[in-house]
């Protein structure tokens, strides 16, 4: 698509957004966001750093094709070291992902998912499965330049490995079985997770919860946001209670958003389509996304450690609860979403990021309208529809 046509499309999206903006309400006294419990995370940056530095090293050549096998072997060695059991047939940590066959009927290998698990300890609940995941592949080498993918997604894999290590080391096994999955081929239309969902090692109905983390080591648009975005809880109300009960690590804020605000951006897609309760965890896109500048020295290792500690607590909470989250297609508008967008737009207006006059207008109008919602502490269905449109517009045109 040419830039001129994209500009026309952008202008019409703006017009549609403004026309369809719901009528505002009068402001009421500002309400305080709820105060969540804070905790000191068990996972620290020294745990995280070696994983990211290895997976995003020049030697791994961007973890695509043959170089992805080096990353897969690294993940497998970490699973073995923590004495996790192999997940797949014939006691293998690898799930091969075949490509199409040649004229002789032979297929070549596109990639491999890497999986391990901890059996549950409760006789009644051990057949229920919790999945924690991250994709380990990236873009490889293009035009002689290595796309090292430190944030995308060595950061998520570091979380996966450290959460697995922490849970494996606990003296008491979780009540439910926990599966740790590193997906391949996420950068190729989510092919690794799509293959897994189509060929699971057990009936998929046993999976009661799925979590994936993708890009958890930077900040949306390089804004000074000490935030991790948690998406998906709107489809399982119990997950909102879990997030409230778990709280957040010192130095990290949790912002809940609906998954429809961003569409399908990572490996939660195939699980969401099967209506499995899920969470997608990310700190957002930044200017180095999908560029050779996504490097280990630009990672906020303390933030990754805090996010990993949050995932650890979520995992333990759900794995040991008396019941698991249940999927729902219908959900109520959540003021937390407006609060998150208000925070983002406020920081955008204060930042030195260059915005066009049109972008400045959109951001300022969004900031005003979300403040009205936050102050009122309620959001209507029409306002939720508007928020979905404007969030996608911001993501497309600014981030």
C-alpha positions in Angstrom: 0.0 0.0 0.0 1.4 3.4 -1.0 1.8 6.2 1.6 -0.7 8.4 -0.2 -3.4 5.8 0.0 -2.5 5.1 3.6 -2.9 8.8 4.3 -6.4 8.8 2.8 -7.3 5.7 4.8 -6.0 7.3 8.0 -8.0 10.5 7.4 -11.2 8.5 6.9 -10.6 6.5 10.0 -10.2 9.7 11.9 -13.4 11.1 10.5 -15.3 7.9 11.3 -13.9 7.9 14.8 -15.0 11.5 15.5 -18.4 11.1 13.9 -19.1 7.9 16.0 -17.8 9.3 19.2 -20.5 9.0 21.9 -21.9 12.0 23.6 -19.9 12.9 26.7 -21.3 13.2 30.2 -20.7 15.9 32.7 -17.6 15.4 34.8 -17.9 14.2 38.4 -15.3 14.3 41.1 -12.3 12.2 40.2 -12.4 8.7 41.5 -9.2 6.9 42.6 -8.1 3.8 40.9 -8.2 0.8 43.2 -5.2 0.1 45.2 -3.8 -3.3 44.6 -1.6 -5.3 46.8 2.1 -4.9 46.1 4.7 -7.6 46.5 8.4 -8.2 46.1 9.0 -10.5 43.1 10.9 -13.8 43.5 12.5 -13.5 40.1 15.3 -10.9 39.8 17.0 -9.4 36.8 20.1 -11.5 37.3 17.9 -14.6 36.6 16.6 -13.0 33.4 19.7 -11.5 31.8 21.6 -14.6 30.7 18.6 -16.0 28.8 18.0 -12.8 26.8 21.7 -12.2 26.1 22.1 -15.8 24.7 18.8 -15.9 22.7 19.5 -12.5 21.2 23.2 -13.0 20.6 24.6 -12.6 17.1 25.4 -16.3 17.0 21.7 -17.2 17.0 21.2 -15.2 13.8 17.7 -14.0 14.7 16.3 -17.5 15.6 14.8 -18.3 12.2 15.3 -21.4 10.1 18.3 -23.5 11.2 19.3 -20.9 13.8 15.9 -21.5 15.5 17.1 -25.0 16.3 19.9 -23.5 18.5 17.3 -21.6 20.5 15.1 -24.7 20.7 18.0 -26.8 22.1 18.7 -24.0 24.6 15.1 -24.1 25.9 15.1 -27.9 26.0 18.4 -27.9 28.0 16.8 -25.4 30.5 13.8 -27.7 30.9 16.0 -30.7 31.4 18.1 -28.9 34.0 15.0 -28.0 36.0 13.9 -31.7 35.8 10.7 -31.0 33.9 9.1 -33.9 32.1 9.1 -33.9 28.3 5.6 -33.2 26.9 5.4 -35.0 23.5 5.4 -38.5 22.1 8.2 -40.9 22.8 9.3 -38.8 25.8 10.4 -35.9 23.6 10.6 -32.2 24.4 10.1 -31.4 20.7 6.9 -31.3 18.6 7.9 -31.3 15.0 6.0 -28.9 12.7 6.0 -30.4 9.2 5.9 -28.5 5.9 4.3 -29.6 2.7 5.5 -32.7 0.9 7.7 -32.9 -2.3 7.0 -35.0 -5.4 8.2 -38.1 -3.6 5.8 -37.6 -0.7 8.5 -36.6 1.8 7.9 -33.6 4.0 10.5 -31.2 5.3 10.5 -29.8 8.8 9.4 -26.2 9.2 10.2 -25.9 12.9 9.5 -27.3 16.3 7.6 -26.4 19.5 9.4 -27.1 22.7 7.3 -28.3 25.7 7.7 -29.7 29.2 5.4 -30.1 32.1 4.9 -30.6 35.9 2.2 -33.2 36.8 -0.4 -32.0 39.2 -0.5 -33.4 42.8 -4.2 -33.4 43.3 -5.9 -36.6 42.3 -9.1 -34.8 41.4 -7.5 -31.8 39.5 -4.2 -33.2 38.0 -5.9 -33.9 34.7 -6.7 -30.2 34.3 -3.9 -28.3 32.5 -2.5 -24.8 32.8 -0.3 -23.6 29.9 2.4 -20.9 30.2 4.0 -19.9 26.9 6.1 -17.6 24.8 7.4 -17.8 21.2 11.1 -18.2 20.7 11.5 -17.6 17.0 12.2 -14.2 15.3 12.9 -12.7 11.9 16.4 -14.1 11.2 18.8 -12.4 8.8 17.5 -10.1 6.1 19.6 -8.2 3.6 22.7 -9.2 5.6 21.3 -7.7 8.9 20.5 -9.8 11.9 17.2 -9.2 13.6 18.2 -10.3 17.1 14.8 -9.9 18.8 15.8 -9.2 22.3 12.4 -7.9 23.3 10.6 -9.9 20.6 10.6 -12.4 22.1 13.7 -13.4 24.0 12.2 -11.4 26.9 9.1 -13.7 26.9 11.2 -16.8 26.8 13.2 -15.7 29.7 10.0 -15.3 31.7 8.9 -18.8 30.6 12.2 -20.4 31.7 12.4 -18.7 35.0 8.7 -19.3 36.0 9.3 -23.0 35.1 12.5 -23.1 37.2 10.8 -21.5 40.2 7.7 -23.8 40.2 9.9 -26.8 39.7 12.0 -25.9 42.7 9.0 -25.6 45.0 8.7 -28.2 47.7 5.0 -28.8 47.0 3.8 -29.5 43.5 0.8 -27.5 42.1 -2.6 -29.1 42.3 -3.1 -28.9 38.6 -0.6 -29.9 35.9 1.3 -27.0 34.4 2.7 -27.1 30.8 5.5 -24.8 29.7 5.5 -24.2 25.9 8.0 -22.4 23.7 6.3 -21.9 20.3 8.1 -21.7 17.0 6.9 -19.9 13.9 4.9 -17.2 15.7 6.3 -14.7 13.2 4.8 -16.9 10.4 1.1 -16.4 11.0 1.2 -18.1 14.5 1.9 -21.4 12.8 3.6 -23.0 15.8 0.6 -22.4 18.2 -1.9 -23.2 15.4 -0.2 -26.5 14.9 -0.2 -27.3 18.6 -3.9 -26.5 19.0 -4.6 -28.7 16.0 -2.4 -31.6 17.3 -2.4 -31.4 21.1 -0.8 -34.3 23.1 -4.1 -34.7 25.0 -7.7 -33.5 24.5 -7.8 -29.7 24.3 -10.8 -29.6 26.6 -8.4 -30.4 29.5 -6.7 -27.0 29.1 -8.4 -24.7 31.6 -6.2 -21.6 31.2 -3.6 -20.3 28.7 -1.1 -17.5 29.2 1.4 -16.1 26.7 3.9 -13.3 27.1 5.3 -11.4 24.1 7.6 -8.4 24.3 7.8 -7.6 28.1 11.1 -5.8 28.3 10.5 -2.3 27.0 7.7 0.3 27.0 4.9 1.3 24.6 6.4 3.9 22.3 9.3 4.3 24.6 7.0 6.3 26.9 7.9 6.4 30.6 5.3 3.8 31.5 6.1 1.4 34.4 3.2 -0.7 33.0 2.5 -4.2 31.7 -0.7 -4.6 29.7 -2.8 -7.7 30.6 -5.4 -8.6 28.0 -8.0 -11.2 27.8 -9.5 -11.1 31.3 -12.8 -9.7 29.9 -13.6 -13.2 28.6 -13.3 -14.9 32.0 -14.5 -12.7 35.0 -12.7 -15.0 37.5 -9.4 -13.8 35.9 -10.1 -10.2 37.0 -10.5 -11.4 40.6 -7.2 -13.4 40.3 -5.4 -10.3 39.0 -6.8 -8.2 41.9 -5.9 -10.8 44.5 -2.4 -11.3 43.1 -1.6 -7.6 43.0 1.6 -6.4 41.3 5.3 -6.2 42.0 6.8 -3.1 43.4 7.8 -0.8 40.5 5.3 -2.3 38.1 1.7 -1.3 37.3 -0.9 -3.7 35.7 -3.2 -2.2 33.1 -6.1 -4.4 32.0 -7.3 -4.1 28.4 -9.7 -6.0 26.2 -8.1 -8.1 23.5 -10.3 -6.6 20.8 -8.5 -3.3 21.3 -5.5 -4.8 19.5 -6.8 -7.8 17.5 -4.8 -11.0 17.0 -1.1 -10.2 17.7 0.4 -13.3 19.2 -0.1 -17.0 20.1 -3.2 -16.5 22.2 -5.2 -16.4 18.9 -5.7 -20.1 18.4 -6.6 -20.7 22.1 -9.0 -17.7 22.1 -10.7 -19.1 19.1 -11.3 -22.4 21.0 -12.8 -20.3 23.9 -10.1 -21.2 26.3 -9.7 -18.6 29.1 -6.4 -16.8 28.4 -4.2 -13.8 29.3 -1.9 -12.0 26.9 0.9 -10.1 28.7 3.0 -7.4 27.0 4.6 -4.1 27.7 3.8 -2.9 24.1 5.4 -2.0 20.8 8.3 0.4 20.5 10.3 2.0 17.7 12.8 -0.9 17.6 10.0 -3.5 17.0 10.9 -5.7 14.1 14.1 -3.9 13.4 17.8 -4.9 13.9 17.9 -2.4 16.8 15.9 -4.7 19.1 19.0 -5.4 21.1 19.8 -6.8 24.6 21.4 -3.5 25.8 18.0 -1.8 25.3 16.1 -4.2 27.6 14.8 -3.1 31.0 15.8 -6.3 32.8 14.2 -5.3 36.1 10.9 -4.8 34.3 11.1 -8.3 32.7 11.9 -9.8 36.1 8.8 -8.0 37.6 6.6 -9.2 34.8 7.9 -12.8 35.3 7.2 -12.6 39.0 3.7 -11.5 38.2 3.2 -14.4 35.9 4.6 -16.8 38.6 2.0 -15.6 41.0 -0.9 -15.8 38.5 0.2 -19.3 37.6 0.4 -20.5 41.1 -3.0 -18.9 42.0 -4.8 -20.6 39.1 -3.0 -23.9 39.4 -3.9 -24.3 43.1 -7.4 -22.7 43.1 -10.5 -24.8 43.8 -12.0 -23.9 40.5 -10.7 -22.5 37.1 -11.9 -19.5 35.1 -14.9 -20.0 32.8 -15.2 -18.5 29.3 -17.9 -16.0 28.5 -18.7 -14.3 25.2 -20.4 -11.3 26.9 -18.6 -8.9 29.1 -19.2 -5.5 30.7 -17.2 -2.4 29.8 -14.3 -1.9 32.2 -13.2 1.5 33.3 -9.6 0.2 33.7 -9.4 0.2 29.9 -10.2 3.9 29.7 -7.8 4.6 32.6 -5.0 2.9 30.6 -5.7 4.8 27.4 -5.9 8.0 29.4 -2.5 7.4 30.9 -1.0 6.7 27.5 -2.4 9.7 25.8 -1.5 12.0 28.7 2.2 10.8 28.4 2.1 11.2 24.6 1.0 14.8 25.0 3.8 15.4 27.5 6.5 13.6 25.5 8.8 14.9 22.8 7.3 12.5 20.2 6.6 14.4 17.0 2.9 14.3 16.1 1.2 15.7 13.1 -1.6 18.3 13.8 -4.1 15.6 13.0 -2.5 13.1 15.4 -2.2 15.8 18.1 -5.9 16.4 17.7 -6.8 12.8 18.0 -4.6 12.2 21.0 -5.9 15.3 22.9 -9.5 14.4 22.2 -9.0 10.9 23.3 -7.3 12.1 26.5 -10.2 14.4 27.3 -12.9 11.8 26.7 -11.2 9.0 28.6 -10.7 11.4 31.5 -14.5 12.0 31.6 -15.0 8.2 31.7 -12.4 7.7 34.5 -13.8 10.6 36.5 -17.3 9.2 36.2 -16.0 5.7 37.0 -18.5 4.1 34.5 -18.3 3.3 30.8 -21.3 2.8 28.5 -21.4 0.2 25.7 -21.2 2.9 23.1 -18.2 4.4 24.8 -16.6 1.0 24.8 -17.1 0.7 21.1 -15.6 4.1 20.6 -12.6 3.2 22.8 -12.0 0.1 20.7 -12.0 2.1 17.4 -9.7 4.9 18.8 -7.3 2.4 20.4 -6.8 0.6 17.1 -6.3 4.0 15.4 -3.6 5.0 17.8 -1.9 1.7 17.4 -2.0 2.0 13.6 -1.0 5.6 13.2 1.3 6.4 16.2 2.8 3.2 17.6 
